[in-house]
């Protein structure tokens, strides 16, 4: 083979490598974009779940506090009744 033929082959190899490099960069960019979107969606879903759990926890806590307040009121009434009963004896 003569030198020009070798140079043409090397030039073709270099051109093919450059094309492959560009294609790989595009594919990597697309895959990273898809991965970012998927992660973002998963994170949003998990944050939504945490927020819902927090809301449920707050509602449960408010219900418990309300029940305790009602029981405290009833207990106060019973203490007053008991004190009155003791005075009457």
HUGI-V934288 format. One record per backbone hydrogen bond with DSSP energy under -0.5 kcal/mol. CO is the residue of the C=O (numbers start at 1). NH is the residue of the N-H. If there is no record, write none. Layout:
co & nh
CO & NH
CO & NH
This chain:
co & nh
2 & 6
3 & 7
4 & 8
5 & 9
6 & 10
7 & 11
8 & 12
9 & 13
10 & 14
11 & 15
12 & 16
13 & 17
14 & 18
15 & 19
16 & 20
17 & 21
18 & 22
19 & 23
20 & 24
21 & 25
22 & 26
23 & 27
24 & 28
25 & 29
26 & 30
27 & 31
28 & 32
29 & 33
30 & 34
31 & 35
32 & 36
33 & 37
34 & 38
35 & 39
36 & 40
37 & 41
38 & 42
39 & 43
40 & 44
41 & 45
42 & 46
43 & 47
44 & 48
45 & 49
46 & 50
47 & 51
48 & 52
49 & 53
50 & 54
51 & 55
52 & 56
53 & 57
54 & 58
55 & 59
56 & 60
57 & 61
58 & 62
59 & 63
60 & 64
61 & 65
62 & 66
63 & 67
64 & 68
65 & 69
66 & 70
67 & 71
68 & 72
69 & 73
70 & 74
71 & 75
72 & 76
73 & 77
74 & 78
75 & 79
76 & 80
77 & 81
78 & 82
79 & 83
80 & 84
81 & 85
82 & 86
83 & 87
84 & 88
85 & 89
